[in-house]
């Protein structure tokens, strides 16, 4: 029986599901196995065909074209290219994968239909990222596919791509990014992106069309990656498929076409032809609606993608005044994310004695089950090592002097056992800094959610990283008055440049910043900018304005420290709705009035 391109495409989908059934959930997650719906693969193939025609070629069926799927699995993208192509055949169609069984399925499913159409099919087993692709004999490369979705790459030691990634770890001027948490640039999809870009860069014309995690579109740490792609390619289109379970939404359903927690995006990068502004299209709604939307022309928005972030998402209009103000890290260089236990039910408690008793029982080896799955081994956690660490802490300080007060949620202060091996991220430098500080400003670096920005708070205690939001893309960061050594957490040259006639001490700076960040006018006026990166701080125009803001900030800090009251006033702090916030509401009103003088129209 004859098997046409459409039949081959459906057969590939069936093979992918069969492959899934043979792998455990843990194995699929470890390897990042996520299969592409046919509608997505066909959309990408159509976009590539149009891009090739825009480069003066005859689309996917031009003999001058070399198709390369670097992680082809059973071959859905190659099958989609065959189904969407017109007459003719590419000069090469190469599928690479580490899974020999998947390649065997691709050979059986695609071989007959490719042969009938005169399409060359070459399937090669091996690690794509270990080196460059085979020579393409002068053909125009098209790198197309859906690379693995593994957050922790199995290719971190691949020397070839490790060297290439240096371009993504630098800004547009070639300087190191200066980021502490740069591990996201080692994710598998980032490595495949860099590999694909290198393939295209070796030629005057080329196309990269990848379906990936969408976090690179606006992540601050990905700014070097975005800047490089915009330098290397004349055209960059992104189709933001949304679907992230990690973002705060406005209540509308936004399905994920891959069934994963992170958002997805399609990127079409074209090398050659006339340079134009990057474009963005957003596809939202239930999964079926998204797949249907990909069958019709999409509506694109041209992007500015302005430095220093080069964001590939629509954003607010450029505000030169705001961009001229210093960021918080420029003024207060020491800052850290809050503590993260991964076992809050065990490590955190409102009652100190209850928490200490639980730790003593655990250290003695009393049988569980324990709250927070503290007796369950995981990839990053060993119960035996945790028990030993807790025992050592108790032996050194039997009275539990190592326990700390923690700003757990707005108006909710508890006790925490920030012990290494027990807590996932106890943040020793932050603990040391808070022990030497009178106060810390709390905010976030980024907020991908749709709710109005409201990430300003203060605490005199250690802070939990979910204080402002439970979203992993919106972790709470603390800016203490002093660094771990006890030195003032101030950048003196930056402060002199910011307010030449006004000297600063650490706590007044925290209180001034708190009042401004918490004011309604500031939050509403700069909502888009605040969601993109660290807040920027306007200078006080004079000493009376500074004094009013410091006084209002002190009232707000005291309200956070006082805890919840008996009233029914509700206030949004970060992504949390807080009840009993009468005092907080009054202090926020003071901040609105005081900051108005610093935010003149």
Phi, psi and omega in degrees: 000137180287136178243113181272178181303320180296317179296320180298320180297315179295323179295323178296319178299315179298320179295323179296317178294322177295321178296319178302318184296336182274349181251141175289162179300320180296320180292319178298320180291318181299319182272353179070034182282111177224121184267150186267128174299143181306323181298325178289314180299319181291322177300313181298317179298319179295319179296320178295317179302315179294321180296319178296320178295326176293340177268007178088014178258175182262034177079203184297334183268020180272132182294347178276000184258141173240115178273134180225119171254110187284349179213066198282341183053223179288354170103031186294326180287322176295321177295321179294322177298317178297318183290328185265348183284152173273218179289162176090184182212145176291162178288336179204146174222104189245128175244129181241144177192155176274349183263104182295325180294321178296321178293325176298320177295320179298319179298315182292323186275324185263332185309308182299312183290325175296317180299317180295328180271358181075023179270129177286134179234121179232120181244127186232133181268131178157179180273108182305319188281359182283347181185180180288167178288167175300158178305139184259003174054043175080003181283161177278117184282141171233108177264115188226140177156190182228091183296167179304149181257032180279123178292318177262106187291141172277000185249022184295338180260009179288108187299324184297304182285333178299320176293320180295327185295346180302328178297325181280344181265011178233155179278185185296337179268000178092002179276147176304147184295333181072029180261140176282321184257082185256006183298334181296340178279002174252003177302152183304315185295327177293319178297317178294324176300314182293321177299313181296319179297323179293323176300313181292323183295339180284000183226157178290329178233148179179163181225135171242123181227100185236145173255121188214176164309136183267007185294337182288346184298326183218004179297130180303323181289340180271009186296327176292323177297313180296317180299320180295315180299321180289333175286319190277337185240139180285337182220130176227116175246135176237135175249106184277107182275357177058213176087012182285133173274359185262000184248149174282127182246166181273021178101342180284144180284131179224096186285160178253122186292346180250357180070024178251173185276335183269153178292159183240157178211150172253130178242130174242110180245126186242127177258127184105162181084187183282136179286139177216166181296145175297157182230156182224135172232136179251132177241116185234162177119189176298161184302313181301320179294323178295315181295323177294320181299329181288351178274350181241163177301140180264158177262119184256150173245128176288141184249149173280324182044053187279151174293157005270355187267332180053044185294138180258039175223154176298144180215182180291161176298147181299130179244099185302324180296312180298315183295338180279342179285151179285151174282162177303315179297335177292328180268326182233089191293333179270125176202151181213154168293155178291171181293150179224114183271327191066359180217052185303322184299337178260317191274347185234141179203148175287338183251119183296314183296321179295319178295316180296319178297322179294319179296318180296317180294320180295317181296329179284351180086018178300144185291151178274207004286148180258151175295155179072012180053039183289345178258014182249123179290144174219182184300330182247012189215132179239111182303323181295317178294323178294317180298319179296319180294320178295318178299319179294320179296320180288325178294322180285324183221079185301334181278001179078030180297343179283346178293145182232148168289142181225133171285096189280310175217167179305128181063026182219092180261133182229191175248147181223150174252088185277068185258129175300149185080332176267311177272142180295314180221088183283349176056062179306319178299322178292320177302315181295319180294317181292330177294339182251004185248152176270342187190157173224137171279136181244129177203192180229163177273325188210149176218109179271002183284173182260348179287156177302144181294130181211041189258070177219124180202180178212155178207148173263005183239171168305151185236143174280146184287351175258015182304317182264334182197143175275356181284133181293340178274005188216054184284146179288135176241138180254134175244090184287163178291334182227155180273179184301335180277350183097359178284148177304133182275067183226143171260100188301313179299319180295322179292321178295321179291329183284311180225082186304329185260001183237108175286159184228146165250160187300310185293317175301326178294316178300316183291321177297312180298320180299315181297317181292311183296329182276348184289144183297319182298315179297313184295318182287320183292323186244027183307312182296316180293322181294330179284346186270327185195185181308144176300147172253148191244123177286145178284146173292135183289339182199172182294319178300321178295316178300315182298318179297318180292320179297319179296316179294320177297323178295321178295320180290318178299319179294325179293320176295323183287333186285336182087182184284146176260194183267352183286176181251016178294134179247135178227141174271122174239112189063232177261009182258140172263121188249126176263163181069034189253035181301312181294323178297317180299317180296318179293323177296324176296321176298319179295320178302314183291318183291316184288342179302329180286333178275345183242060182291143178288000000 
